[in-house]
Structures are given as C-alpha cells and as structure tokens.
C-alpha cells in the first residue's frame, strides 16, 4: 500500500527561519511539533520527561538553525537532534537511577498511566489488530522502542529510510537489519498480547504469569513466548495476523495535546523577543527539579506545580490528562457507594452508590448513615451543544432513563463500581472504566470482564470503611497481583478519607506495594465537602489533592466528590450552592495537571429528596446537572 507523502516544511520556510524571520520560525515550530512529540513520546513510552525532552529538542533546533548548511536536509537534521536528546535523557535517567534507586520518589521508573501506546490506542480509535500492535510496543527492549518510534513514522509516511538511518548513525543496510529484527520482536509481542487477553486464558499460561507484576517487559515477553511456542492450547495465536506495515500505513500522527500550543512553545524556547534565548533562560526546569522545589516550598496546590514555565505546565497537563479518549486531611470528608441505595447496575457483588461519609471536622471519622442521591427537581432540555471535558466523568447507577441522561450529561467517561455496565449504554463520545469493588469481586470472570474495557482499571472501593469493601491493608496487598495481572493501567484502592495521612490506610498500602514491587499507576481518591461556601470548598478540595500528590507523586483520579456534610447526620447544600460548586470545582480540577480524571457523585437524583445528583430521569436535570453539562 503506498504511503502518503510527507508534509514537512519546504526549503524556503527553513531558509527564512535560518535568516531570522519570526513568522517563518513560527510556522516551522508549528509544523515540527507533531513530529518531535511523536518521536519522543513513543521512544520514551510516554514517560513524564517527554515534555522536557520536546522543549529541549525545539530549543536546540532554534539555536542551531543559523548553522544549518543545507535547508533541504532540515528534517533529517531535526530527527537526529531529537534522537540525540532522547538518548541523553535516557543516560541521565540511568545515572540518576543508580544514584537514587533507594529514594521513594525515584524519577527513573516509567509511569504506565502516561503510556504512549495507550495514547495511540485512545486517540486514533484503532481497529482490533492495530490496537494489538500498539499494545505490543510496550513489550520491546528500550533500544527497539527508540527504533520503533522512527520506523512507525517511516511507515506512516512522515520519515524516509535515510532519515531513520541518519538519526541512528547507521548505514541504510544496517538500519534495515535492525528494523527487521525489531519487527520480529513485535510479532512475538503481538502473539503474547493475544494470549494474555484470550478468554478463557490457558491455565498453564496463568501459572507462568503468577509471579508477573502486570508490567510489560522484554524479559516477560521472552518467558511468555517460550510457553506459547510449546503449548498446544496457545498455538495458533498468530493466525490471521496482518503485516504491521499494512496496519500502520495511512495512520495519522498521534495528535499533539491541545495544551501544547506552538506559540507558547516558541516563546519558551526563543524568548519573547523572537531570537534564540540562552539555554539557562529558555529551558524550563526538569520535572524532578520542579518536584524538589515543590517539597521545599510547602504543601499547597500552587506550590506543587509552581516554578515551571507556562509551556511546561501545559505539556505536563496534556500528557497526564490525555484528551481522548489534587483541604488538608482534617477537612476532607469521604463518601462511596453503599448498600442503602437502589439495586446495583451490575449483578456483580458490589453495593450501589450512596455516600458513606466521615465528618469533615474529624481526622478519624465515624461512618454515618448514607442517603440516596436526590436533589430538588428542575426541568430543562439538554442543551444543543454540551461541552465535554476530557477529564470530566460521573458515577452511574441504574434508574429510568439512565442511558439518555448519561449521553446528555457531557461526561467523557463513567463507572458503575463494577466490571460491567448492565442496562447502561455507553455514549459514542464516552468510555466505561471497570472497577474491582472488593475481595469478593476478585474472580476470573470479573477480571476477564475488566480486560475487555479500555486501558484502565479501578482498584478496591473504600476498603477503609466497614460499610464498603472493608478490607485490611494486608488483604488488599495479597489480592493486588491478580489485579495487576489484568494488564491494565491500575488505580489504587479508593480510600474514603485520609489519603494524605502518614500511616493511614492508603499510606500503609502504598508502602507495602513498594516493598513488594507491586505496580500502582495512579491514586484514586474520594472527597466530600462540609463547607458549602464555594471558594472555601474548592480550596479545601484542592489542598487535599495537592497534599496527596505531594506524598505519592502519581497522577490522581478523584472518582467521587460533591458537597455533603456528614459531621452531624447528613446535610446537603441548597441546589444553587451545589451548582455553584460544580462550576467552580470542575474549572479548578481541569487546571490541576496532576489530576488526570474526576467523577461527580453521581448521575441519578431522587426528585423527592435533597442530594448531589444530576438527573431525575433521562431529560430532567437538577441545578447541579445543568452546571455539570456546561462544565469542562
């Protein structure tokens, strides 16, 4: 199949940019940004350093332009600079790992929540075999990841073989040999991906995977492949596999995140005056430097992300929260689904939603009775256009018109406290995220269901609450490898409260997971506010999330939140207060780069009772519902 012609800048634009033409330089950066982002993102597999490497690459490009002898060779020259920056960053990470491997917040470990293969899958909406190819990239050796980043772009028509070979410092012949070897490893990885998601999965393969932590690696690729080659059950997994070049031909680049504005990138790398700025002024601090600055400065939301150039913040926000497809602990109230609510959406053993909370004034809350969600009734037709923020989600249980309400809400994702969404139709613009609710949900059937839905999996629901999954830290850690075995980007157990508390349930779980080498890709939290004044409530929520991020330095999903006061029984704000909080909180959450997603509690509302719900039926919204529709 013929490849599309590449769409790089012409020599005239490059020549003008070399001569100092600011308009030409603007155009050049705009055209180069997608290519650089795709090479770096795939080579580093979506590591949090991608933003720094992209910015440093563009800085070096702008500073080196006056010395470029042949404008026609610009693309090959840029690709070589990009690969050199990737290698330099990998060397620094390796040295840093050797020096600081004992530190709790070592930067050298790739965060699977930022996985570039996951971005590829979600952004491009790949067909099944293309999805398998994208997932298989996670199993390659680091050197092959770098080569793949170039070959992938060659196959999609963005690079030529001379560009690839030149970037690697190889002859065309040697580059071809390297490519063929990498492609063979990819074919093996595709078969491994198929075998691991097969339903039912081979029992002997399950035994082989018993010690696997769920993180793809070259070592485990070899182990799984060795089993597959000699297994009568797994043989034939390669049947029907289409050649990779046929699958990739014609695919567009992974879209650059909207927050990565070329004009802001150019200002960051050149300075506002239009000429190249010295490196010490133009480059934003590295992520690790920003992190150290945040710890010295204190534990507020602004300080955690402070100290970086605006473009770096935008890059981090875009990578941590891909558009596709963070008060103190003493002020944070908690909530979650309870058995007092209507029947669960799923037949799986997970109670249905209803806040089970803790008094916001007490650091050691006593659980109170939980109400059914239900604010006062307000009728309004769904707006003609509903803004749908990439982070914005909602907790969903079954009620009349639930699917219609979900589609009208504008939520880009939802969950049901279960591994299935029986009776709920996923809207075309949204996605479903499964959850393993508690110990009784850790079954082969539930895990198989979880594997069939997207790249994410939510862990146990409020294990620190007797009315919820009610698990000890030891029990959760014992079962955790089974959740890792699902091969998903995995969220921590969602504690009801005290996520930032040293020695609390979550802190003990995370310490135990680290000691055992278990994988936790992002932190899942709940927050309920008892202060109904909007500015104060938003600041308390942000302070809590910032403190949790400061402790663990992982992306955060806020999967239940609303204004409900549990300090003396259960008290709701007025409908307008709840709506005001929806508007202000969603804006705040969208602006926190370490908050990857959030979900309002919840979609359904009983018109006869006060609650935090959004819809009383398929078309009737509450004040909070209308605010939610307009948010994001």
Long-range contacts (C-beta under 8 A, 24 or more apart in sequence): 1-246, 1-249, 1-250, 2-249, 3-155, 3-156, 3-157, 3-249, 3-250, 4-156, 4-157, 4-250, 5-157, 6-75, 6-157, 6-158, 6-159, 6-160, 7-31, 7-158, 8-35, 8-74, 8-75, 9-74, 9-75, 11-71, 11-72, 11-74, 12-71, 14-65, 14-68, 14-71, 14-74, 15-71, 17-65, 18-65, 18-66, 18-68, 18-71, 20-66, 20-274, 20-275, 22-274, 25-62, 25-65, 25-266, 25-270, 25-274, 26-262, 26-263, 26-266, 29-58, 29-62, 29-262, 29-265, 29-266, 29-269, 30-262, 32-58, 32-61, 32-78, 33-58, 33-256, 33-260, 33-262, 33-265, 34-253, 34-255, 34-256, 35-75, 35-78, 35-79, 35-153, 35-158, 35-253, 36-78, 36-82, 37-254, 37-256, 37-260, 38-149, 38-152, 38-153, 38-158, 38-253, 38-254, 39-79, 39-82, 39-83, 39-86, 39-149, 39-150, 39-153, 40-82, 40-85, 40-86, 40-149, 41-116, 41-119, 41-149, 41-254, 42-116, 42-120, 42-137, 42-145, 42-148, 42-149, 42-152, 43-83, 43-86, 43-145, 43-146, 43-148, 43-149, 44-86, 44-89, 44-90, 44-110, 44-116, 44-145, 45-110, 45-115, 45-116, 45-117, 45-137, 45-138, 45-145, 46-110, 46-111, 46-114, 46-115, 46-116, 46-117, 46-118, 46-119, 46-319, 47-110, 47-111, 47-114, 48-107, 48-111, 48-114, 48-287, 48-316, 48-319, 48-320, 49-89, 49-93, 49-107, 49-286, 49-287, 50-114, 50-116, 50-315, 50-319, 51-287, 51-312, 51-315, 51-316, 51-319, 52-89, 52-284, 52-286, 52-287, 52-312, 53-85, 53-86, 53-89, 54-260, 54-265, 54-315, 55-265, 55-268, 55-269, 55-283, 55-284, 55-311, 55-312, 55-315, 56-85, 56-283, 57-81, 57-82, 57-85, 58-265, 58-266, 58-269, 59-269, 59-276, 59-279, 59-282, 59-283, 60-85, 62-266, 62-269, 62-270, 62-276, 63-276, 63-279, 75-159, 75-163, 76-162, 76-163, 76-166, 76-167, 79-150, 79-159, 79-163, 79-164, 79-166, 79-167, 80-166, 80-167, 82-167, 83-146, 83-150, 83-167, 83-168, 86-146, 87-146, 90-142, 96-288, 104-514, 105-291, 105-553, 107-287, 107-288, 107-291, 111-521, 111-554, 111-555, 112-215, 112-489, 112-490, 112-519, 112-521, 113-320, 113-489, 113-521, 113-522, 113-554, 113-555, 113-596, 114-319, 114-320, 114-555, 115-455, 115-489, 116-254, 118-322, 118-455, 118-489, 119-254, 119-322, 119-324, 120-254, 121-455, 122-322, 122-324, 122-325, 122-454, 122-455, 123-254, 123-255, 123-322, 123-324, 123-325, 124-251, 124-252, 124-254, 125-325, 129-241, 129-242, 129-247, 130-247, 130-248, 130-251, 132-190, 132-193, 132-194, 133-186, 133-190, 133-244, 133-247, 133-248, 135-193, 136-186, 136-189, 136-190, 136-192, 136-193, 137-186, 137-189, 138-189, 138-216, 139-185, 139-189, 139-192, 139-193, 139-216, 139-217, 139-218, 139-220, 139-221, 140-182, 140-185, 140-186, 140-189, 140-218, 140-221, 141-185, 141-218, 144-181, 144-182, 144-185, 147-178, 147-179, 147-182, 148-182, 148-186, 151-179, 151-182, 151-183, 152-248, 153-253, 155-244, 155-245, 155-248, 155-249, 156-248, 156-249, 156-250, 156-251, 156-252, 156-253, 157-249, 157-250, 158-253, 183-244, 185-221, 186-244, 187-238, 187-241, 187-244, 188-221, 188-225, 189-221, 190-238, 190-241, 191-225, 191-228, 191-237, 191-238, 191-241, 192-221, 192-224, 192-225, 192-228, 194-237, 194-238, 195-224, 195-228, 195-234, 195-237, 196-224, 196-487, 197-451, 197-487, 198-234, 198-237, 199-448, 199-451, 199-452, 200-444, 200-448, 201-448, 202-231, 202-233, 202-234, 203-233, 204-231, 204-233, 205-231, 205-233, 205-234, 209-485, 210-481, 212-484, 212-485, 213-481, 213-484, 213-517, 213-518, 213-519, 214-481, 214-483, 214-484, 214-485, 214-486, 214-487, 214-488, 214-490, 214-519, 215-484, 215-519, 216-487, 256-318, 257-315, 257-317, 257-318, 257-319, 257-322, 257-323, 258-318, 258-323, 259-314, 259-315, 259-317, 259-318, 260-311, 260-314, 260-315, 260-318, 261-311, 261-314, 264-310, 264-311, 264-314, 265-311, 267-311, 268-309, 268-310, 268-311, 268-312, 284-308, 284-309, 284-311, 284-312, 285-309, 285-312, 287-316, 291-553, 294-550, 295-550, 299-543, 299-546, 299-547, 299-550, 300-543, 300-546, 301-326, 301-542, 301-543, 301-545, 301-546, 301-592, 303-546, 304-546, 304-549, 304-550, 304-594, 305-592, 305-593, 305-594, 313-593, 316-593, 316-594, 317-591, 317-593, 320-555, 320-593, 320-594, 320-595, 320-596, 321-390, 321-391, 321-555, 321-593, 321-595, 321-596, 321-597, 322-390, 323-390, 324-390, 325-390, 325-412, 325-413, 325-431, 325-454, 326-542, 326-544, 326-545, 326-546, 326-548, 326-549, 326-556, 326-558, 326-589, 326-592, 326-594, 326-595, 327-360, 327-529, 327-539, 327-540, 327-541, 327-543, 327-544, 328-500, 328-540, 328-543, 328-544, 328-547, 329-363, 329-497, 329-498, 329-499, 329-500, 329-501, 329-504, 329-544, 329-547, 330-361, 330-362, 330-363, 331-360, 331-361, 331-529, 331-531, 331-540, 331-543, 331-544, 332-360, 332-497, 332-498, 332-499, 332-500, 332-527, 332-528, 332-540, 332-541, 332-544, 333-357, 333-358, 333-359, 333-360, 333-365, 333-497, 333-527, 333-528, 333-529, 333-530, 333-564, 333-565, 333-566, 333-567, 334-358, 334-365, 334-462, 334-465, 334-495, 334-496, 334-497, 334-526, 334-527, 334-528, 335-370, 335-496, 335-526, 335-528, 335-560, 335-561, 335-562, 335-564, 335-566, 335-601, 336-461, 336-462, 336-465, 336-468, 336-494, 336-496, 336-526, 336-560, 337-395, 337-397, 337-417, 337-461, 337-468, 338-370, 338-467, 338-468, 339-467, 340-369, 340-370, 340-371, 340-372, 341-370, 341-372, 341-373, 341-397, 342-372, 342-397, 342-398, 342-399, 342-604, 343-398, 344-397, 344-398, 344-416, 344-417, 344-418, 345-396, 345-397, 345-398, 345-416, 345-417, 345-418, 345-420, 345-421, 345-422, 345-423, 345-424, 346-416, 346-417, 346-418, 346-419, 346-420, 346-421, 346-422, 347-420, 347-422, 348-418, 348-419, 348-420, 348-437, 348-441, 348-446, 349-437, 349-438, 349-440, 349-441, 350-417, 350-418, 350-435, 350-437, 350-438, 350-441, 350-461, 351-417, 351-437, 351-468, 352-397, 352-417, 353-395, 353-397, 353-417, 353-560, 353-601, 353-602, 355-528, 355-560, 355-562, 355-564, 355-566, 355-570, 355-601, 355-612, 356-462, 356-465, 356-467, 356-468, 356-496, 357-496, 357-528, 357-564, 357-566, 357-570, 358-496, 358-497, 358-566, 359-530, 359-566, 359-567, 359-568, 360-528, 360-529, 360-530, 360-531, 360-565, 360-566, 360-567, 361-530, 361-567, 362-567, 363-498, 363-501, 365-496, 365-497, 365-566, 367-465, 367-466, 367-467, 368-566, 368-569, 368-570, 369-569, 369-570, 370-467, 370-570, 371-570, 371-609, 371-610, 371-611, 372-606, 372-609, 372-611, 373-601, 373-602, 373-604, 373-605, 373-606, 373-611, 373-612, 373-613, 374-604, 374-605, 374-606, 374-607, 374-608, 374-609, 374-610, 374-611, 374-613, 374-616, 375-572, 375-575, 375-578, 375-605, 375-609, 375-610, 375-611, 375-612, 375-613, 375-622, 375-623, 375-624, 376-575, 376-607, 376-610, 376-622, 376-623, 377-607, 377-616, 377-620, 377-622, 378-575, 378-620, 378-621, 378-622, 378-623, 378-625, 378-626, 379-619, 379-620, 379-621, 380-620, 380-621, 380-626, 381-619, 382-408, 382-619, 382-621, 382-629, 383-629, 383-630, 386-410, 386-629, 386-630, 387-629, 387-630, 387-631, 387-632, 388-412, 388-429, 388-430, 388-632, 389-586, 389-590, 389-631, 389-632, 390-632, 391-589, 391-590, 391-595, 391-596, 391-597, 391-598, 391-632, 392-586, 392-590, 392-597, 392-598, 392-600, 392-628, 392-631, 392-632, 393-433, 393-559, 393-597, 393-598, 393-599, 393-600, 394-599, 394-600, 394-602, 394-603, 394-614, 394-628, 395-559, 395-560, 395-599, 395-600, 395-601, 395-602, 395-603, 396-421, 396-424, 396-602, 396-603, 396-604, 397-602, 397-603, 397-604, 398-422, 398-423, 398-424, 399-604, 399-617, 400-617, 400-618, 401-615, 401-617, 401-618, 401-619, 402-603, 402-604, 402-618, 403-427, 403-618, 404-618, 404-619, 405-603, 405-604, 405-614, 405-615, 405-617, 405-618, 405-619, 406-430, 406-603, 408-615, 408-618, 408-619, 408-621, 408-629, 409-603, 409-614, 409-615, 409-625, 409-628, 409-629, 410-628, 410-629, 410-631, 410-632, 411-599, 411-603, 411-628, 412-632, 413-597, 413-599, 414-599, 414-603, 415-458, 415-559, 415-599, 417-461, 419-446, 419-447, 419-449, 419-450, 419-453, 420-449, 433-457, 433-458, 434-458, 435-459, 435-461, 436-460, 436-483, 437-461, 437-469, 438-463, 438-468, 438-469, 438-470, 438-471, 439-469, 439-471, 439-475, 439-479, 442-479, 442-482, 442-483, 447-482, 447-483, 447-485, 447-486, 450-486, 450-488, 451-486, 451-487, 451-488, 455-488, 455-489, 456-488, 456-489, 456-490, 456-491, 457-483, 457-486, 457-488, 457-489, 457-490, 457-491, 458-491, 458-494, 458-524, 458-557, 458-559, 459-483, 459-490, 459-491, 459-492, 459-493, 459-494, 459-520, 459-524, 460-493, 460-494, 461-493, 461-494, 462-493, 462-494, 462-495, 462-496, 462-526, 463-493, 463-495, 463-505, 464-495, 464-496, 464-497, 464-498, 464-504, 464-505, 464-506, 465-496, 468-496, 469-493, 473-505, 473-508, 473-509, 473-512, 474-512, 476-509, 477-509, 477-512, 477-513, 477-516, 477-518, 480-513, 480-518, 481-518, 484-518, 484-519, 489-521, 489-522, 490-519, 490-520, 490-521, 490-522, 491-520, 491-521, 491-522, 491-523, 491-524, 491-557, 491-559, 492-520, 492-522, 492-523, 492-524, 493-524, 494-524, 494-525, 494-526, 494-559, 494-560, 495-525, 495-526, 496-526, 497-526, 499-523, 499-525, 499-544, 499-548, 499-551, 500-544, 500-547, 500-548, 500-550, 500-551, 502-551, 507-551, 510-552, 520-554, 521-554, 521-555, 522-554, 522-555, 522-556, 522-557, 522-596, 523-548, 523-549, 523-552, 523-554, 523-555, 523-556, 523-557, 524-556, 524-557, 524-559, 525-556, 525-557, 525-558, 525-559, 526-558, 526-559, 526-560, 526-561, 527-558, 527-560, 527-561, 528-560, 528-561, 528-562, 528-563, 528-564, 528-566, 528-601, 529-561, 529-562, 529-563, 529-564, 529-565, 529-581, 530-563, 530-564, 530-565, 530-566, 530-567, 530-571, 531-565, 532-563, 532-565, 532-573, 532-574, 532-577, 532-581, 534-577, 534-580, 534-581, 534-584, 535-584, 537-563, 537-581, 537-584, 537-585, 538-581, 538-584, 538-585, 538-588, 541-585, 541-588, 542-588, 542-592, 545-592, 545-594, 545-595, 546-592, 549-594, 555-594, 555-595, 555-596, 556-594, 556-595, 556-596, 557-595, 557-596, 557-597, 557-598, 557-599, 558-589, 558-595, 558-597, 558-598, 558-599, 559-597, 559-598, 559-599, 560-599, 560-601, 560-602, 561-585, 561-598, 561-599, 561-600, 561-601, 562-600, 562-601, 562-612, 563-612, 564-612, 572-610, 572-611, 572-612, 575-622, 575-623, 575-624, 576-623, 578-612, 578-622, 578-623, 578-624, 579-622, 579-623, 579-624, 579-626, 579-627, 580-627, 582-624, 582-627, 582-628, 582-631, 583-627, 583-630, 583-631, 586-628, 586-631, 586-632, 587-631, 590-632, 600-624, 600-628
